[in-house]
Structure formats: structure tokens, C-alpha cells
Amino acid sequence: QRDQAAARVLEEAQQTSDTNASQALEASSLKEQLEAAVEREAAQARATADLQEQLRVAVEEARELESQRDQAAARVLEEAQQTSDTNASQALEASSLKEQLEAAVEREAAQARATADLQEQLRVAVEEARELESQRDQAAA
């Protein structure tokens, strides 16, 4: 009986030893898996930090581009206003020059009419003078 009991104890000890060895292997495997998971998590954290930095840089660049766009739009608007003002000024100047030209044309036409009237008066006076000379010559004869 003692030998059987010793055999049972020995068998149970072997089973316990096998179980302990199996659990040790499993624990080692779980430890490796945990270390790999921790490494993956650290890599993901680094990647997340990199992405956050890239996003920060992209947002900063976007803000700079928006600022440049706004400044360019303000310059274009100012140039358009200056062009509009220049065009309005030129239109007023052109209108004034047109009025001056029309007035000069009217004065020229009035001078032409006055010249024609004077020429007609001169023609009539010359005709009257010839008539008077003819009458005088006839009276003298």
C-alpha cells in the first residue's frame, strides 16, 4: 500500500510538475504577447503623436494660406476700387472735354455765321458803291 501511495504521490507530483511547466510556458507566452501589445501600443502612440504634429502643421499652414488669401482679396478689392475711381474720374473728364468741344464747335459755327453775314454786308456795300459810282458817272455826264 505504501508503494501504491508513493506511486500515486509520485504521479500527482509529476502531474503537478507538468501542470506547472505548462503554466510556466503559457505565462511566458502571455508575457511575450503582453510585451508585443505594449510595443504596438507605444508604436501607435508615436504614430498618433506624429499625426497630431502633422495636423498641427497643416492647420497652421491653412491659417497662413487663409491670411494670404484674405490679404490678396483685400488688395484686389482696393485695386478694383482705385480702378473704379479712376474710371469715374476719366468719365467726368471725358464728359467735360466733350462739353468744351461742343461749345467750341458752337462758337466756330457762330463765327462762321457772323463771317457770312459780314461778307454779305460787304457784298451789298460794294454793290451799293458801284451803283452810286454809276449814278455819279451818269450825273456827271
Protein Blocks (a to p, Z undefined) as FASTA:
>chain_A
ZZmmmmmmmmmmmmmmmmmmmmmmmmmmmmmmmmmmmmmmmmmmmmmmmmmmmmmmmmmm
mmmmmmmmmmmmmmmmmmmmmmmmmmmmmmmmmmmmmmmmmmmmmmmmmmmmmmmmmmmm
mmmmmmmmmmmmmmmmmmmZZ
